[in-house]
Amino acid sequence: MALHQASGRWKLGLLLALVTAACWATLPVALKITLESLDPYTLTWFRFLVAAGVMLAWLAARDGLRGFAALNAKRWSLLLLGALLLIGNYVFYLLGVQHTTPGNAQLIIQLAPLLMALGGIFVFREPYRLGQWLGLGIIALGLGLFFRDQLAHTSLGSAQYAWGSGLVVIAAVVWAAYALIQKQLLMRLSSPAILLFIYVVASVLLLPLAQPARLLELDARHWWLLGYCALNTLVAYGAFAEALAHWQASRVSTILATTPLLSLGVIALVHAFWPASIAPERVTMLGYVGAVLVVVGSAMSSLLGAKRDAAS
C-alpha cells in the first residue's frame, strides 16, 4: 500500500501546527475548571457531539461526503481504529487531568508528538538530518528535566500523581497511533471527512456513559468553558489534520512539543487574573532550563528541514 506524502507547503503546515499548539495549550485549563461541575464522559461526549454536528453541516453543504463511498474494507477498518484511538486519548487524558495539574498533564502528553515523530520516520520513511535528530534528543532531555522538576515539587500525593501520570501516558500512546493512521487515511479522504467519522462514532459510543442531564446544572461560567472546549476540538484537530497534509509528521510533532511552555504561560495568566480558578504551577530553575531546551530542540528539528521541504 502506498504511503502518504506531504504536499510540501511547509509554511502553511507550520502555521497550522502553531494554531494547534495554541489551542492545546489553553485546553487543559478550561478542562480542569469544567471538570469541577461535569464528569469526564459527559464532557467528552458533548465535545464530540458539537464537533460532529458542525462538521456534518459543513461537509454536506460542500458535497464533501462522497469520499466514503470509495473506501474499501481495509480503509474502513483503519478509520474505525483511528476513531477508537482518539476516543481513548480524550477519555484517558481527561481522567489523568482529574488526578494531576494541567501543567503536569500537558507536559506528559508531549510523549505523543515524540512518538509521532518516530512513527513518521520509521513508518512513513520521512528523511531526518543529523541536526534534526540532535534537536529531537534535546526535546527529550528538556522534557525529562521539566518532568523531574515538577515531580519534586508537586503538592499532590505520590500515589495520586503516579496514577494521573500513568493515565496521561496511555493517552499519549494512543494519540500517536491515531495521528499516524489519520496521516495514511489522507490518501483517500479529506481531513474534515476523517474527523466527521471519528466525531460521529465517538458521540454514539460515549452516549451510554454520558449524563446529558448534568448539562442543565451548569452555571454560566462553566457553560462558556464547555463551549470553548467544544470549539477547541474543531479548531485544533482541523488545523492538525491539515498540517499533516502539508508538512511531514516528524516536523509537525516538534512544533507541538512547545505546547507545555505555552500552557504554563496560560496557567500563570489565568491565575493572575482569577486566582481562585486554578492553582499556579511550581517551576524552579531546573524546570525552566528544561523548558528552554524544549524550545531549542523544537526549532532545530522543524526548521533545519524547512529548506529541503520547500524544495520538494
Secondary structure by P-SEA (a helix, b strand, c coil): cbbbbcccaaaaaaaaaaaaaaaaaaaaaaaaaaaccccaaaaaaaaaaaaaaaaaaaaaaaccccccccccaaaaaaaaaaaaaaaaaaaaaaaaaacccaaaaaaaaaaaaaaaaaaaaccccccccaaaaaaaaaaaaaaaaaaaaaaacccccaaaaaaaaaaaaaaaaaaaaaaaaaaaacccccaaaaaaaaaaaaaaaacccccaaaaaaccaaaaaaaaaaaaaaaaaaaaaaaaaacccaaaaaaaacaaaaaaaaaaaaaaaaccccbbbbbbcaaaaaaaaaaaaaaaaacccaaaaaaac
